[in-house]
């Protein structure tokens, strides 16, 4: 589905990513694990087109993403749930969700809402509430629901568990597991490496802007170097 090969990107004169190559298939959850500053968020922004790739390539269903504006990349079926949620606080829950729907037919909008509300019933209960009144966990559900309302084929998430209570984190990751059966590809950047590796099929370790290790997520979760560096020293 998504093939990134030897991609380099950065800000100004600073190169953040160097020769990064990753692949994601349909219905596959792929985690990107690494310390703060490793380039994980930069990778997502580059794939989404908000940051220009300097060298290398990114192709989605054999369509090049190079030089495409973010809205055109979204039109191909890629959605990004950014770090910090970035919902519209003054709009209602329903209005936020509808910003994720690109089809104009009323039936399609209604079906999109129904799909999201089935995943997150609390959003259905609060559909007419202003988004700013939601808890942090509910806002993260709203950000995820907004992305899913557009029926993505590839969903990218940047630190979805950040600042959330453990119970909410479990709910978010349970939803990601459910989405696997819908054949949506998921690229997951997550500081909580233990949770990321538990839900992912495969994973890449990013260090100083380079992929240093890759493989099946269970194998990386059992790798002593990964355990010591990212899992708190407990296998």
C-alpha positions as CSV (number, residue, x, y, z in Angstrom):
1,X,0.0,0.0,0.0
2,X,2.6,2.6,1.1
3,X,6.3,2.2,0.1
4,X,8.8,4.8,1.3
5,X,12.3,4.4,0.0
6,X,15.5,6.2,1.0
7,X,13.6,9.2,2.1
8,X,15.4,12.2,3.5
9,X,13.8,15.4,4.9
10,X,14.4,18.1,7.4
11,X,13.9,21.7,8.4
12,X,16.0,24.5,6.9
13,X,19.6,23.3,6.8
14,X,19.0,20.6,9.4
15,X,18.4,17.1,8.0
16,X,16.1,15.1,10.3
17,X,15.5,11.9,8.3
18,X,18.2,10.2,6.3
19,X,17.6,7.3,3.8
20,X,14.5,6.0,5.6
21,X,12.7,3.1,4.0
22,X,9.4,1.6,5.3
23,X,6.5,-0.4,3.9
24,X,2.9,-0.9,5.0
25,X,0.4,-3.3,3.6
26,X,-3.5,-3.4,3.7
27,X,-4.9,-4.3,7.1
28,X,-1.4,-4.0,8.7
29,X,-0.5,-2.1,11.7
30,X,3.1,-0.8,11.6
31,X,4.7,1.0,14.6
32,X,7.5,3.5,14.5
33,X,9.4,3.3,17.8
34,X,12.1,5.8,18.9
35,X,13.1,8.4,21.4
36,X,11.9,12.0,21.3
37,X,13.7,13.8,18.5
38,X,14.3,10.6,16.5
39,X,12.3,12.0,13.5
40,X,9.1,10.0,14.0
41,X,6.7,13.0,13.6
42,X,8.8,14.4,10.8
43,X,8.3,11.1,8.9
44,X,4.5,11.4,9.1
45,X,4.5,15.1,8.1
46,X,6.7,14.2,5.1
47,X,4.4,11.4,3.9
48,X,1.4,13.7,4.4
49,X,3.0,16.4,2.2
50,X,3.3,19.2,4.8
51,X,7.1,18.8,4.7
52,X,9.0,18.4,1.4
53,X,11.1,15.3,0.9
54,X,14.6,16.2,-0.1
55,X,15.6,12.8,-1.6
56,X,14.0,9.4,-2.0
57,X,10.4,8.6,-2.7
58,X,7.0,7.8,-1.2
59,X,4.4,5.9,-3.2
60,X,0.8,5.1,-2.2
61,X,-0.7,2.3,-4.4
62,X,2.0,3.1,-6.9
63,X,1.1,6.8,-7.0
64,X,4.0,9.2,-6.1
65,X,3.3,11.5,-3.2
66,X,6.3,13.8,-4.0
67,X,5.3,17.4,-4.6
68,X,1.6,16.8,-3.8
69,X,-0.3,19.1,-1.5
70,X,-1.6,17.6,1.8
71,X,-5.3,17.9,0.6
72,X,-4.4,15.9,-2.6
73,X,-2.7,13.3,-0.5
74,X,-5.8,13.1,1.7
75,X,-7.8,12.7,-1.5
76,X,-5.9,9.5,-2.2
77,X,-7.2,8.0,1.1
78,X,-4.5,8.9,3.6
79,X,-5.4,10.6,6.9
80,X,-3.2,11.9,9.7
81,X,-4.3,12.2,13.3
82,X,-1.8,14.7,14.6
83,X,-0.2,15.0,17.9
84,X,-2.2,17.3,20.2
85,X,-5.5,16.3,18.4
86,X,-6.1,19.7,16.8
87,X,-9.8,19.5,16.8
88,X,-12.0,22.6,16.3
89,X,-12.9,23.5,19.9
90,X,-15.7,25.9,19.0
91,X,-17.5,23.5,16.7
92,X,-19.8,20.7,17.9
93,X,-18.7,17.1,18.0
94,X,-20.8,16.4,14.9
95,X,-19.5,19.4,13.0
96,X,-15.9,18.3,13.8
97,X,-16.6,14.8,12.4
98,X,-18.2,16.3,9.3
99,X,-15.0,18.2,8.5
100,X,-13.5,14.8,7.9
101,X,-16.1,13.8,5.3
102,X,-15.1,14.7,1.7
103,X,-18.2,13.3,0.0
104,X,-21.0,15.8,-0.3
105,X,-24.0,13.5,-0.4
106,X,-26.2,13.6,2.8
107,X,-26.5,9.8,2.9
108,X,-22.7,9.5,2.9
109,X,-22.4,12.0,5.7
110,X,-25.0,10.2,7.8
111,X,-23.3,6.8,7.1
112,X,-19.9,8.3,8.1
113,X,-21.3,9.5,11.4
114,X,-23.0,6.2,12.1
115,X,-19.7,4.4,11.6
116,X,-17.8,6.7,14.0
117,X,-20.6,6.6,16.6
118,X,-20.6,2.8,16.5
119,X,-16.8,2.9,17.4
120,X,-17.2,5.7,20.0
121,X,-20.7,5.7,21.6
122,X,-19.7,8.6,23.9
123,X,-19.4,10.8,20.8
124,X,-22.9,10.0,19.8
125,X,-24.1,11.0,23.3
126,X,-22.3,14.3,22.9
127,X,-22.8,14.9,19.2
128,X,-24.3,18.4,19.8
129,X,-21.8,19.4,22.6
130,X,-19.0,21.9,21.8
131,X,-15.7,20.0,21.3
132,X,-14.0,22.2,23.9
133,X,-16.2,20.7,26.6
134,X,-14.9,17.1,26.0
135,X,-12.3,15.4,28.2
136,X,-8.9,14.8,26.8
137,X,-9.7,11.2,26.0
138,X,-12.9,12.1,24.3
139,X,-11.1,14.7,22.2
140,X,-8.6,12.1,21.1
141,X,-11.6,9.9,20.1
142,X,-13.0,12.8,18.2
143,X,-9.7,13.4,16.4
144,X,-9.6,9.7,15.5
145,X,-13.2,9.7,14.5
146,X,-12.8,12.7,12.3
147,X,-10.0,10.9,10.4
148,X,-12.1,7.7,10.1
149,X,-15.2,9.6,8.9
150,X,-13.3,10.2,5.6
151,X,-13.1,6.4,5.0
152,X,-9.2,6.3,4.9
153,X,-7.3,3.5,3.3
154,X,-4.2,4.5,5.3
155,X,-4.5,6.0,8.8
156,X,-1.4,7.7,10.4
157,X,-1.4,8.4,14.1
158,X,1.1,10.6,15.9
159,X,1.3,9.9,19.7
160,X,-2.4,8.9,20.2
161,X,-1.9,8.0,23.9
162,X,-0.2,11.2,24.9
163,X,-1.6,12.6,28.1
164,X,-4.4,10.1,28.4
165,X,-5.6,8.0,31.3
166,X,-4.7,4.3,31.1
167,X,-8.4,3.2,30.7
168,X,-8.7,5.6,27.7
169,X,-5.5,4.3,26.2
170,X,-6.8,0.8,26.3
171,X,-9.9,1.9,24.5
172,X,-8.0,3.7,21.8
173,X,-5.7,0.8,21.1
174,X,-8.6,-1.7,21.2
175,X,-10.2,0.4,18.5
176,X,-7.0,0.2,16.4
177,X,-7.0,-3.6,16.7
178,X,-10.7,-3.6,15.5
179,X,-9.8,-1.5,12.4
180,X,-7.3,-4.2,11.2
181,X,-10.2,-6.3,10.0
182,X,-11.5,-3.4,7.8
183,X,-8.2,-3.6,5.8
184,X,-7.2,-0.1,6.8
185,X,-3.4,0.2,6.9
186,X,-2.2,2.0,10.1
187,X,1.1,3.7,10.7
188,X,1.5,4.3,14.4
189,X,4.0,6.7,16.0
190,X,3.8,6.1,19.7
191,X,6.0,7.0,22.7
192,X,4.6,4.1,24.6
193,X,6.6,1.5,22.8
194,X,5.2,-1.3,24.9
195,X,1.6,-0.6,23.8
196,X,2.7,0.1,20.2
197,X,4.6,-3.2,19.9
198,X,1.7,-5.1,21.5
199,X,-0.8,-4.0,18.9
200,X,1.5,-3.8,15.8
201,X,2.2,-6.5,13.2
202,X,5.6,-5.1,12.3
203,X,7.8,-2.2,13.6
204,X,10.7,0.0,12.8
205,X,13.1,1.5,15.2
206,X,14.1,5.1,14.3
207,X,17.2,6.5,15.9
208,X,18.7,9.9,14.9
209,X,16.6,10.0,11.8
210,X,17.6,6.5,10.5
211,X,16.0,3.1,10.7
212,X,18.3,1.0,12.8
213,X,16.1,-2.1,13.2
214,X,12.9,-3.6,11.7
215,X,11.0,-6.8,12.0
216,X,7.8,-8.4,13.4
217,X,6.6,-6.5,16.4
218,X,6.7,-9.6,18.8
219,X,10.4,-10.1,17.9
220,X,11.3,-6.5,18.6
221,X,9.4,-6.6,21.8
222,X,11.6,-9.5,22.9
223,X,14.8,-7.9,21.7
224,X,17.0,-7.1,24.8
225,X,18.3,-3.9,23.3
226,X,14.8,-2.7,22.5
227,X,13.6,-3.7,26.0
228,X,16.4,-1.8,27.7
229,X,16.1,1.3,25.5
230,X,12.3,1.7,25.2
231,X,10.4,-0.8,27.5
232,X,11.9,0.2,30.8
233,X,14.2,-2.8,31.1
234,X,11.4,-5.3,31.6
235,X,10.7,-7.9,29.0
